[in-house]
Amino acid sequence: DRQDEDNRPPMADRIYVIAGKDESLVGAKAQELVDELLDTQQRMTALLSVEGDEAVVSQVLDELKTAPFLADRRVVLVKNADGFVSKNREYLERYFQKPSATGVLILTVGSWDARTRLSKLLGNVGSLITMQVPPKWKLGEHLVQYAATKHKIKLNRDAAEILVELIGEELPQLYSEIEKLVLYVRDEKVITARHVESLTGQHRVYGAFEVIDAITAGNAGQAVTRLRNMFEQDKSAEYTVVGAFAYHLRRMFQAKTLLEKRVNPADVAKQLRIFYNKDRFFAQLQRMTLSQIAGVLEELAAVDHATKTGQTQSAIAIEQLVLKLASAGAARTGAGSP
């Protein structure tokens, strides 16, 4: 045992368990850990990465006990290891009692039961790292850090917030959009709000703009047709439509507030980056009061909650809301469907 301690690599923990429901967060943490443990050139000879359902416990343990070649340690990463742990608990308990002095085991799991013997043994030889999805108000900050760490690019905070508004709170989808943006900006060093609006948001926000234009004009038939076109043209719209509507309506709310403070419309447009369909945007504002815009935002929040809790489907709920709002718009303007 004393000899094992003398040969132990500089990093103290020999076993890491990374637990969390979000695979993207857990996977990013596992990659970060591998980066800390091994240099890039060492990974060909000193890293074994395997999915849990394909992992063979004897191979995993043999790899950990084999002396490293051209590296200080060997690292074995078993991903999605819940089943692997359950099936091989007895073997792992033995290993946790006397882990290799030059091997580091990383297990990623959806959950980790602190009541088990394996969990108690882990406290003596390693660390449990629990990954939790950031709350919505911290998602922008998390995306900024993710872009810097994963892609070595600066994502402006306002651009990150717009991404959350347009795409929603699901991290895999947000990460996917950032990857698209990295390719879109090419050699530029900063992802800005304008990049997000141009690539990610333009067709969704424009679609929401067109629907709201028909709603405020009291044209229910046209509003529903435009909404259905959004779903037909963009298969992901079901997951992002609430965000697109909320994004546009928040800008309407901000603009209406500024106008009521007697700010010049040109200054409002500049401050809120309203570059397209400017005249139609201000025409929409004339058809709705500040309290009506706030009411629609509250209803959108209710739709978002009902969708996420499985009470309704996004496409159905948003169409019902559009019909309700368009009918109210028709009553205000005296307009009717075609």
Short mmCIF file of the C-alpha atoms (twelve columns), coordinates in Angstrom:
data_MODEL
# 
_entry.id   MODEL 
# 
loop_
_atom_site.group_PDB 
_atom_site.id 
_atom_site.type_symbol 
_atom_site.label_atom_id 
_atom_site.label_alt_id 
_atom_site.label_comp_id 
_atom_site.label_asym_id 
_atom_site.label_seq_id 
_atom_site.Cartn_x 
_atom_site.Cartn_y 
_atom_site.Cartn_z 
_atom_site.pdbx_PDB_model_num 
ATOM 1   C CA . ASP A 1   0.000   0.000  0.000   1 
ATOM 2   C CA . ARG A 2   2.819   2.395  0.881   1 
ATOM 3   C CA . GLN A 3   4.447   1.716  -2.462  1 
ATOM 4   C CA . ASP A 4   1.133   2.475  -4.168  1 
ATOM 5   C CA . GLU A 5   1.009   5.847  -2.420  1 
ATOM 6   C CA . ASP A 6   4.566   6.677  -3.541  1 
ATOM 7   C CA . ASN A 7   3.698   5.924  -7.169  1 
ATOM 8   C CA . ARG A 8   0.392   7.749  -7.050  1 
ATOM 9   C CA . PRO A 9   0.001   10.422 -9.766  1 
ATOM 10  C CA . PRO A 10  -0.239  14.084 -8.721  1 
ATOM 11  C CA . MET A 11  -4.047  14.235 -9.035  1 
ATOM 12  C CA . ALA A 12  -5.389  12.889 -5.722  1 
ATOM 13  C CA . ASP A 13  -8.659  11.298 -6.844  1 
ATOM 14  C CA . ARG A 14  -8.451  7.928  -8.533  1 
ATOM 15  C CA . ILE A 15  -12.173 7.599  -9.238  1 
ATOM 16  C CA . TYR A 16  -14.668 10.208 -10.413 1 
ATOM 17  C CA . VAL A 17  -18.415 9.746  -10.682 1 
ATOM 18  C CA . ILE A 18  -20.160 12.466 -12.690 1 
ATOM 19  C CA . ALA A 19  -23.922 12.346 -12.119 1 
ATOM 20  C CA . GLY A 20  -26.676 14.342 -13.805 1 
ATOM 21  C CA . LYS A 21  -29.826 14.045 -15.899 1 
ATOM 22  C CA . ASP A 22  -28.566 16.294 -18.688 1 
ATOM 23  C CA . GLU A 23  -26.203 14.247 -20.863 1 
ATOM 24  C CA . SER A 24  -24.701 17.327 -22.498 1 
ATOM 25  C CA . LEU A 25  -23.669 18.828 -19.145 1 
ATOM 26  C CA . VAL A 26  -22.340 15.519 -17.848 1 
ATOM 27  C CA . GLY A 27  -20.487 14.843 -21.084 1 
ATOM 28  C CA . ALA A 28  -18.937 18.319 -21.110 1 
ATOM 29  C CA . LYS A 29  -17.709 17.830 -17.540 1 
ATOM 30  C CA . ALA A 30  -16.245 14.418 -18.389 1 
ATOM 31  C CA . GLN A 31  -14.383 15.921 -21.343 1 
ATOM 32  C CA . GLU A 32  -13.114 18.756 -19.155 1 
ATOM 33  C CA . LEU A 33  -11.816 16.188 -16.660 1 
ATOM 34  C CA . VAL A 34  -10.086 14.152 -19.364 1 
ATOM 35  C CA . ASP A 35  -8.449  17.377 -20.605 1 
ATOM 36  C CA . GLU A 36  -7.100  18.010 -17.105 1 
ATOM 37  C CA . LEU A 37  -5.791  14.476 -16.681 1 
ATOM 38  C CA . LEU A 38  -4.188  13.882 -20.071 1 
ATOM 39  C CA . ASP A 39  -2.458  15.958 -22.691 1 
ATOM 40  C CA . THR A 40  -3.824  15.620 -26.203 1 
ATOM 41  C CA . GLN A 41  -0.857  13.570 -27.393 1 
ATOM 42  C CA . GLN A 42  -1.249  11.119 -24.487 1 
ATOM 43  C CA . ARG A 43  -4.803  10.082 -25.300 1 
ATOM 44  C CA . MET A 44  -3.919  7.624  -28.050 1 
ATOM 45  C CA . THR A 45  -2.057  5.409  -25.575 1 
ATOM 46  C CA . ALA A 46  -3.520  6.359  -22.181 1 
ATOM 47  C CA . LEU A 47  -7.274  6.792  -22.676 1 
ATOM 48  C CA . LEU A 48  -10.024 4.208  -23.013 1 
ATOM 49  C CA . SER A 49  -13.490 5.683  -23.615 1 
ATOM 50  C CA . VAL A 50  -16.410 3.266  -23.829 1 
ATOM 51  C CA . GLU A 51  -20.207 3.314  -23.586 1 
ATOM 52  C CA . GLY A 52  -21.605 1.607  -20.505 1 
ATOM 53  C CA . ASP A 53  -23.679 -0.936 -22.423 1 
ATOM 54  C CA . GLU A 54  -20.564 -2.004 -24.354 1 
ATOM 55  C CA . ALA A 55  -18.129 -1.964 -21.425 1 
ATOM 56  C CA . VAL A 56  -16.718 -5.259 -20.123 1 
ATOM 57  C CA . VAL A 57  -15.747 -4.994 -16.473 1 
ATOM 58  C CA . SER A 58  -12.658 -7.208 -16.816 1 
ATOM 59  C CA . GLN A 59  -11.357 -5.053 -19.682 1 
ATOM 60  C CA . VAL A 60  -12.033 -1.850 -17.731 1 
ATOM 61  C CA . LEU A 61  -10.214 -3.097 -14.621 1 
ATOM 62  C CA . ASP A 62  -7.302  -4.544 -16.602 1 
ATOM 63  C CA . GLU A 63  -6.857  -1.245 -18.399 1 
ATOM 64  C CA . LEU A 64  -6.787  0.653  -15.107 1 
ATOM 65  C CA . LYS A 65  -4.163  -1.689 -13.645 1 
ATOM 66  C CA . THR A 66  -1.888  -1.649 -16.708 1 
ATOM 67  C CA . ALA A 67  1.156   0.585  -16.320 1 
ATOM 68  C CA . PRO A 68  0.784   3.764  -18.412 1 
ATOM 69  C CA . PHE A 69  2.921   4.219  -21.520 1 
ATOM 70  C CA . LEU A 70  4.289   7.704  -22.271 1 
ATOM 71  C CA . ALA A 71  1.949   9.188  -19.649 1 
ATOM 72  C CA . ASP A 72  1.672   9.574  -15.890 1 
ATOM 73  C CA . ARG A 73  -1.632  7.721  -15.697 1 
ATOM 74  C CA . ARG A 74  -4.178  5.718  -17.617 1 
ATOM 75  C CA . VAL A 75  -7.723  7.076  -17.790 1 
ATOM 76  C CA . VAL A 76  -10.795 4.923  -18.366 1 
ATOM 77  C CA . LEU A 77  -14.053 6.760  -19.112 1 
ATOM 78  C CA . VAL A 78  -17.260 4.705  -18.963 1 
ATOM 79  C CA . LYS A 79  -20.126 6.808  -20.298 1 
ATOM 80  C CA . ASN A 80  -23.807 6.262  -19.436 1 
ATOM 81  C CA . ALA A 81  -22.627 3.769  -16.841 1 
ATOM 82  C CA . ASP A 82  -25.807 3.280  -14.771 1 
ATOM 83  C CA . GLY A 83  -26.367 -0.253 -16.080 1 
ATOM 84  C CA . PHE A 84  -22.658 -1.049 -15.966 1 
ATOM 85  C CA . VAL A 85  -22.517 -0.091 -12.279 1 
ATOM 86  C CA . SER A 86  -25.638 -2.074 -11.383 1 
ATOM 87  C CA . LYS A 87  -24.447 -5.197 -13.210 1 
ATOM 88  C CA . ASN A 88  -20.882 -5.113 -11.873 1 
ATOM 89  C CA . ARG A 89  -21.383 -3.663 -8.406  1 
ATOM 90  C CA . GLU A 90  -19.473 -6.476 -6.633  1 
ATOM 91  C CA . TYR A 91  -16.384 -6.109 -8.879  1 
ATOM 92  C CA . LEU A 92  -16.449 -2.326 -8.533  1 
ATOM 93  C CA . GLU A 93  -16.711 -2.500 -4.741  1 
ATOM 94  C CA . ARG A 94  -13.510 -4.555 -4.673  1 
ATOM 95  C CA . TYR A 95  -11.776 -2.104 -6.985  1 
ATOM 96  C CA . PHE A 96  -12.949 0.919  -4.969  1 
ATOM 97  C CA . GLN A 97  -11.307 -0.599 -1.880  1 
ATOM 98  C CA . LYS A 98  -7.903  -0.718 -3.579  1 
ATOM 99  C CA . PRO A 99  -7.836  1.249  -6.841  1 
ATOM 100 C CA . SER A 100 -4.860  1.346  -9.160  1 
ATOM 101 C CA . ALA A 101 -2.135  3.826  -8.243  1 
ATOM 102 C CA . THR A 102 -1.703  4.906  -11.867 1 
ATOM 103 C CA . GLY A 103 -5.227  4.528  -13.214 1 
ATOM 104 C CA . VAL A 104 -8.130  6.992  -13.048 1 
ATOM 105 C CA . LEU A 105 -11.669 5.726  -13.532 1 
ATOM 106 C CA . ILE A 106 -14.410 8.134  -14.648 1 
ATOM 107 C CA . LEU A 107 -18.033 6.981  -14.570 1 
ATOM 108 C CA . THR A 108 -20.859 9.129  -15.940 1 
ATOM 109 C CA . VAL A 109 -24.322 8.266  -14.648 1 
ATOM 110 C CA . GLY A 110 -27.818 9.697  -14.634 1 
ATOM 111 C CA . SER A 111 -28.114 9.236  -10.875 1 
ATOM 112 C CA . TRP A 112 -25.972 8.076  -7.950  1 
ATOM 113 C CA . ASP A 113 -27.473 6.532  -4.818  1 
ATOM 114 C CA . ALA A 114 -25.620 7.876  -1.771  1 
ATOM 115 C CA . ARG A 115 -26.944 5.012  0.412   1 
ATOM 116 C CA . THR A 116 -25.003 2.240  -1.314  1 
ATOM 117 C CA . ARG A 117 -21.745 0.713  -0.127  1 
ATOM 118 C CA . LEU A 118 -20.134 1.758  -3.388  1 
ATOM 119 C CA . SER A 119 -21.012 5.374  -2.664  1 
ATOM 120 C CA . LYS A 120 -19.503 5.175  0.814   1 
ATOM 121 C CA . LEU A 121 -16.296 3.651  -0.598  1 
ATOM 122 C CA . LEU A 122 -16.075 6.416  -3.184  1 
ATOM 123 C CA . GLY A 123 -15.644 8.986  -0.426  1 
ATOM 124 C CA . ASN A 124 -12.263 7.467  0.478   1 
ATOM 125 C CA . VAL A 125 -10.750 7.303  -2.997  1 
ATOM 126 C CA . GLY A 126 -12.552 9.730  -5.256  1 
ATOM 127 C CA . SER A 127 -15.162 12.388 -5.871  1 
ATOM 128 C CA . LEU A 128 -18.820 12.608 -6.796  1 
ATOM 129 C CA . ILE A 129 -19.479 15.506 -9.166  1 
ATOM 130 C CA . THR A 130 -23.166 16.379 -9.508  1 
ATOM 131 C CA . MET A 131 -24.179 18.359 -12.589 1 
ATOM 132 C CA . GLN A 132 -27.430 20.314 -12.472 1 
ATOM 133 C CA . VAL A 133 -29.069 22.224 -15.317 1 
ATOM 134 C CA . PRO A 134 -28.711 25.961 -14.601 1 
ATOM 135 C CA . PRO A 135 -31.962 27.825 -13.873 1 
ATOM 136 C CA . LYS A 136 -33.266 29.925 -16.749 1 
ATOM 137 C CA . TRP A 137 -31.882 33.150 -15.296 1 
ATOM 138 C CA . LYS A 138 -28.367 31.626 -15.349 1 
ATOM 139 C CA . LEU A 139 -28.563 29.962 -18.758 1 
ATOM 140 C CA . GLY A 140 -27.153 32.987 -20.594 1 
ATOM 141 C CA . GLU A 141 -24.084 33.031 -18.365 1 
ATOM 142 C CA . HIS A 142 -23.693 29.270 -18.800 1 
ATOM 143 C CA . LEU A 143 -23.813 29.558 -22.608 1 
ATOM 144 C CA . VAL A 144 -21.164 32.297 -22.562 1 
ATOM 145 C CA . GLN A 145 -18.879 29.991 -20.574 1 
ATOM 146 C CA . TYR A 146 -19.707 27.004 -22.796 1 
ATOM 147 C CA . ALA A 147 -18.843 28.908 -25.988 1 
ATOM 148 C CA . ALA A 148 -15.545 30.077 -24.510 1 
ATOM 149 C CA . THR A 149 -14.565 26.642 -23.168 1 
ATOM 150 C CA . LYS A 150 -15.782 24.396 -25.990 1 
ATOM 151 C CA . HIS A 151 -15.321 26.608 -29.031 1 
ATOM 152 C CA . LYS A 152 -12.799 29.216 -27.851 1 
ATOM 153 C CA . ILE A 153 -15.086 32.018 -29.011 1 
ATOM 154 C CA . LYS A 154 -16.739 34.928 -27.221 1 
ATOM 155 C CA . LEU A 155 -20.532 34.826 -27.081 1 
ATOM 156 C CA . ASN A 156 -21.915 38.220 -26.070 1 
ATOM 157 C CA . ARG A 157 -24.251 38.080 -23.084 1 
ATOM 158 C CA . ASP A 158 -27.139 39.722 -24.955 1 
ATOM 159 C CA . ALA A 159 -26.664 37.207 -27.777 1 
ATOM 160 C CA . ALA A 160 -26.822 34.370 -25.242 1 
ATOM 161 C CA . GLU A 161 -30.033 35.758 -23.727 1 
ATOM 162 C CA . ILE A 162 -31.643 36.010 -27.164 1 
ATOM 163 C CA . LEU A 163 -30.673 32.391 -27.848 1 
ATOM 164 C CA . VAL A 164 -32.478 31.298 -24.690 1 
ATOM 165 C CA . GLU A 165 -35.542 33.328 -25.673 1 
ATOM 166 C CA . LEU A 166 -35.678 31.903 -29.187 1 
ATOM 167 C CA . ILE A 167 -34.607 28.302 -28.630 1 
ATOM 168 C CA . GLY A 168 -35.849 27.564 -25.108 1 
ATOM 169 C CA . GLU A 169 -34.143 26.007 -22.107 1 
ATOM 170 C CA . GLU A 170 -33.063 22.618 -23.498 1 
ATOM 171 C CA . LEU A 171 -29.271 22.569 -23.415 1 
ATOM 172 C CA . PRO A 172 -28.696 20.121 -26.317 1 
ATOM 173 C CA . GLN A 173 -30.665 22.413 -28.640 1 
ATOM 174 C CA . LEU A 174 -28.857 25.501 -27.340 1 
ATOM 175 C CA . TYR A 175 -25.457 23.826 -27.795 1 
ATOM 176 C CA . SER A 176 -26.446 22.831 -31.329 1 
ATOM 177 C CA . GLU A 177 -27.336 26.432 -32.181 1 
ATOM 178 C CA . ILE A 178 -23.998 27.649 -30.827 1 
ATOM 179 C CA . GLU A 179 -22.189 25.133 -33.048 1 
ATOM 180 C CA . LYS A 180 -24.090 26.496 -36.066 1 
ATOM 181 C CA . LEU A 181 -23.237 30.052 -35.050 1 
ATOM 182 C CA . VAL A 182 -19.525 29.192 -34.745 1 
ATOM 183 C CA . LEU A 183 -19.568 28.036 -38.369 1 
ATOM 184 C CA . TYR A 184 -21.714 30.999 -39.425 1 
ATOM 185 C CA . VAL A 185 -19.398 33.697 -38.043 1 
ATOM 186 C CA . ARG A 186 -16.347 31.943 -39.551 1 
ATOM 187 C CA . ASP A 187 -13.211 33.929 -38.682 1 
ATOM 188 C CA . GLU A 188 -14.940 36.503 -36.491 1 
ATOM 189 C CA . LYS A 189 -13.992 36.308 -32.823 1 
ATOM 190 C CA . VAL A 190 -17.311 37.335 -31.281 1 
ATOM 191 C CA . ILE A 191 -20.884 36.028 -31.698 1 
ATOM 192 C CA . THR A 192 -23.217 39.007 -31.412 1 
ATOM 193 C CA . ALA A 193 -26.961 39.480 -31.079 1 
ATOM 194 C CA . ARG A 194 -27.124 40.369 -34.771 1 
ATOM 195 C CA . HIS A 195 -25.549 36.990 -35.672 1 
ATOM 196 C CA . VAL A 196 -28.149 35.186 -33.567 1 
ATOM 197 C CA . GLU A 197 -31.016 37.133 -35.056 1 
ATOM 198 C CA . SER A 198 -29.719 36.593 -38.604 1 
ATOM 199 C CA . LEU A 199 -29.036 32.857 -38.375 1 
ATOM 200 C CA . THR A 200 -31.122 31.445 -35.559 1 
ATOM 201 C CA . GLY A 201 -33.940 33.849 -35.117 1 
ATOM 202 C CA . GLN A 202 -34.754 35.597 -38.344 1 
ATOM 203 C CA . HIS A 203 -37.168 33.081 -39.853 1 
ATOM 204 C CA . ARG A 204 -38.786 32.305 -36.492 1 
ATOM 205 C CA . VAL A 205 -39.068 35.901 -35.350 1 
ATOM 206 C CA . TYR A 206 -40.249 36.964 -38.805 1 
ATOM 207 C CA . GLY A 207 -42.872 34.218 -38.734 1 
ATOM 208 C CA . ALA A 208 -44.063 35.351 -35.305 1 
ATOM 209 C CA . PHE A 209 -44.101 38.952 -36.571 1 
ATOM 210 C CA . GLU A 210 -46.356 37.978 -39.472 1 
ATOM 211 C CA . VAL A 211 -48.757 36.086 -37.195 1 
ATOM 212 C CA . ILE A 212 -48.939 38.960 -34.691 1 
ATOM 213 C CA . ASP A 213 -49.503 41.392 -37.570 1 
ATOM 214 C CA . ALA A 214 -52.572 39.403 -38.612 1 
ATOM 215 C CA . ILE A 215 -53.719 39.101 -34.985 1 
ATOM 216 C CA . THR A 216 -53.568 42.842 -34.332 1 
ATOM 217 C CA . ALA A 217 -55.407 43.433 -37.611 1 
ATOM 218 C CA . GLY A 218 -58.144 41.096 -36.357 1 
ATOM 219 C CA . ASN A 219 -57.673 38.634 -39.226 1 
ATOM 220 C CA . ALA A 220 -58.037 35.247 -37.506 1 
ATOM 221 C CA . GLY A 221 -57.930 33.175 -40.691 1 
ATOM 222 C CA . GLN A 222 -54.726 34.761 -41.894 1 
ATOM 223 C CA . ALA A 223 -53.151 34.505 -38.437 1 
ATOM 224 C CA . VAL A 224 -53.790 30.759 -38.206 1 
ATOM 225 C CA . THR A 225 -52.628 30.180 -41.799 1 
ATOM 226 C CA . ARG A 226 -49.366 31.994 -41.119 1 
ATOM 227 C CA . LEU A 227 -48.887 30.053 -37.883 1 
ATOM 228 C CA . ARG A 228 -49.384 26.731 -39.653 1 
ATOM 229 C CA . ASN A 229 -46.924 27.830 -42.335 1 
ATOM 230 C CA . MET A 230 -44.357 28.353 -39.554 1 
ATOM 231 C CA . PHE A 231 -44.783 24.747 -38.461 1 
ATOM 232 C CA . GLU A 232 -44.629 23.413 -42.031 1 
ATOM 233 C CA . GLN A 233 -41.499 25.345 -42.962 1 
ATOM 234 C CA . ASP A 234 -39.596 24.731 -39.732 1 
ATOM 235 C CA . LYS A 235 -39.892 21.296 -38.118 1 
ATOM 236 C CA . SER A 236 -38.311 22.600 -34.905 1 
ATOM 237 C CA . ALA A 237 -40.874 25.417 -34.598 1 
ATOM 238 C CA . GLU A 238 -42.971 23.314 -32.220 1 
ATOM 239 C CA . TYR A 239 -40.203 23.663 -29.635 1 
ATOM 240 C CA . THR A 240 -39.311 27.288 -30.346 1 
ATOM 241 C CA . VAL A 241 -42.557 29.025 -31.326 1 
ATOM 242 C CA . VAL A 242 -43.355 30.257 -27.810 1 
ATOM 243 C CA . GLY A 243 -39.871 31.763 -27.536 1 
ATOM 244 C CA . ALA A 244 -40.211 33.479 -30.919 1 
ATOM 245 C CA . PHE A 245 -43.556 35.038 -29.965 1 
ATOM 246 C CA . ALA A 246 -42.286 36.059 -26.521 1 
ATOM 247 C CA . TYR A 247 -39.167 37.625 -28.050 1 
ATOM 248 C CA . HIS A 248 -41.214 39.781 -30.425 1 
ATOM 249 C CA . LEU A 249 -43.833 40.722 -27.827 1 
ATOM 250 C CA . ARG A 250 -41.184 41.725 -25.289 1 
ATOM 251 C CA . ARG A 251 -39.744 44.090 -27.860 1 
ATOM 252 C CA . MET A 252 -43.259 45.435 -28.403 1 
ATOM 253 C CA . PHE A 253 -43.638 45.909 -24.640 1 
ATOM 254 C CA . GLN A 254 -40.294 47.709 -24.388 1 
ATOM 255 C CA . ALA A 255 -41.081 49.899 -27.391 1 
ATOM 256 C CA . LYS A 256 -44.554 50.776 -26.092 1 
ATOM 257 C CA . THR A 257 -43.085 51.708 -22.707 1 
ATOM 258 C CA . LEU A 258 -40.518 53.991 -24.337 1 
ATOM 259 C CA . LEU A 259 -43.120 55.601 -26.599 1 
ATOM 260 C CA . GLU A 260 -45.341 56.335 -23.621 1 
ATOM 261 C CA . LYS A 261 -42.341 58.099 -22.085 1 
ATOM 262 C CA . ARG A 262 -42.314 60.227 -25.256 1 
ATOM 263 C CA . VAL A 263 -39.099 58.755 -26.644 1 
ATOM 264 C CA . ASN A 264 -38.776 59.472 -30.371 1 
ATOM 265 C CA . PRO A 265 -39.799 56.428 -32.509 1 
ATOM 266 C CA . ALA A 266 -36.507 56.605 -34.428 1 
ATOM 267 C CA . ASP A 267 -34.591 56.364 -31.150 1 
ATOM 268 C CA . VAL A 268 -36.821 53.489 -30.024 1 
ATOM 269 C CA . ALA A 269 -36.078 51.604 -33.237 1 
ATOM 270 C CA . LYS A 270 -32.347 52.180 -32.844 1 
ATOM 271 C CA . GLN A 271 -32.290 51.181 -29.173 1 
ATOM 272 C CA . LEU A 272 -34.255 47.966 -29.735 1 
ATOM 273 C CA . ARG A 273 -32.528 47.119 -33.045 1 
ATOM 274 C CA . ILE A 274 -35.744 47.247 -35.077 1 
ATOM 275 C CA . PHE A 275 -34.301 47.315 -38.577 1 
ATOM 276 C CA . TYR A 276 -36.845 45.366 -40.617 1 
ATOM 277 C CA . ASN A 277 -40.553 46.076 -41.145 1 
ATOM 278 C CA . LYS A 278 -40.180 49.151 -38.978 1 
ATOM 279 C CA . ASP A 279 -43.413 50.821 -40.118 1 
ATOM 280 C CA . ARG A 280 -45.453 47.644 -39.648 1 
ATOM 281 C CA . PHE A 281 -43.915 47.135 -36.186 1 
ATOM 282 C CA . PHE A 282 -45.054 50.591 -35.043 1 
ATOM 283 C CA . ALA A 283 -48.447 49.991 -36.665 1 
ATOM 284 C CA . GLN A 284 -48.807 46.878 -34.495 1 
ATOM 285 C CA . LEU A 285 -48.023 48.964 -31.426 1 
ATOM 286 C CA . GLN A 286 -50.814 51.400 -32.268 1 
ATOM 287 C CA . ARG A 287 -53.325 48.536 -32.269 1 
ATOM 288 C CA . MET A 288 -52.452 47.272 -28.763 1 
ATOM 289 C CA . THR A 289 -52.213 48.873 -25.339 1 
ATOM 290 C CA . LEU A 290 -49.362 48.218 -22.933 1 
ATOM 291 C CA . SER A 291 -51.663 46.183 -20.681 1 
ATOM 292 C CA . GLN A 292 -52.833 44.061 -23.631 1 
ATOM 293 C CA . ILE A 293 -49.237 43.246 -24.608 1 
ATOM 294 C CA . ALA A 294 -48.479 42.349 -20.979 1 
ATOM 295 C CA . GLY A 295 -51.572 40.109 -20.933 1 
ATOM 296 C CA . VAL A 296 -50.408 38.213 -24.022 1 
ATOM 297 C CA . LEU A 297 -46.978 37.692 -22.459 1 
ATOM 298 C CA . GLU A 298 -48.660 36.231 -19.358 1 
ATOM 299 C CA . GLU A 299 -50.701 33.872 -21.530 1 
ATOM 300 C CA . LEU A 300 -47.566 32.801 -23.387 1 
ATOM 301 C CA . ALA A 301 -45.910 32.027 -20.056 1 
ATOM 302 C CA . ALA A 302 -48.925 29.865 -19.151 1 
ATOM 303 C CA . VAL A 303 -48.677 28.039 -22.499 1 
ATOM 304 C CA . ASP A 304 -44.964 27.481 -21.944 1 
ATOM 305 C CA . HIS A 305 -45.602 26.013 -18.483 1 
ATOM 306 C CA . ALA A 306 -48.454 23.788 -19.687 1 
ATOM 307 C CA . THR A 307 -46.291 22.487 -22.551 1 
ATOM 308 C CA . LYS A 308 -43.299 21.704 -20.355 1 
ATOM 309 C CA . THR A 309 -45.429 19.926 -17.765 1 
ATOM 310 C CA . GLY A 310 -47.128 17.744 -20.382 1 
ATOM 311 C CA . GLN A 311 -50.570 19.314 -20.002 1 
ATOM 312 C CA . THR A 312 -50.816 20.239 -23.677 1 
ATOM 313 C CA . GLN A 313 -48.961 20.213 -26.991 1 
ATOM 314 C CA . SER A 314 -47.242 23.416 -28.039 1 
ATOM 315 C CA . ALA A 315 -48.740 23.559 -31.552 1 
ATOM 316 C CA . ILE A 316 -52.302 23.095 -30.273 1 
ATOM 317 C CA . ALA A 317 -51.962 25.549 -27.383 1 
ATOM 318 C CA . ILE A 318 -50.398 28.302 -29.466 1 
ATOM 319 C CA . GLU A 319 -53.047 27.940 -32.202 1 
ATOM 320 C CA . GLN A 320 -55.813 28.252 -29.596 1 
ATOM 321 C CA . LEU A 321 -54.135 31.367 -28.229 1 
ATOM 322 C CA . VAL A 322 -53.753 32.876 -31.714 1 
ATOM 323 C CA . LEU A 323 -57.465 32.320 -32.428 1 
ATOM 324 C CA . LYS A 324 -58.433 33.891 -29.113 1 
ATOM 325 C CA . LEU A 325 -56.227 36.934 -29.653 1 
ATOM 326 C CA . ALA A 326 -57.289 37.389 -33.281 1 
ATOM 327 C CA . SER A 327 -60.959 37.264 -32.281 1 
ATOM 328 C CA . ALA A 328 -60.295 39.913 -29.662 1 
ATOM 329 C CA . GLY A 329 -58.441 41.958 -32.281 1 
ATOM 330 C CA . ALA A 330 -61.383 41.680 -34.660 1 
ATOM 331 C CA . ALA A 331 -63.741 42.903 -31.931 1 
ATOM 332 C CA . ARG A 332 -61.507 45.921 -31.283 1 
ATOM 333 C CA . THR A 333 -61.070 46.881 -34.933 1 
ATOM 334 C CA . GLY A 334 -64.383 45.738 -36.335 1 
ATOM 335 C CA . ALA A 335 -62.466 43.571 -38.821 1 
ATOM 336 C CA . GLY A 336 -63.427 40.045 -39.757 1 
ATOM 337 C CA . SER A 337 -61.843 36.985 -41.242 1 
ATOM 338 C CA . PRO A 338 -61.740 36.851 -45.020 1 
# 
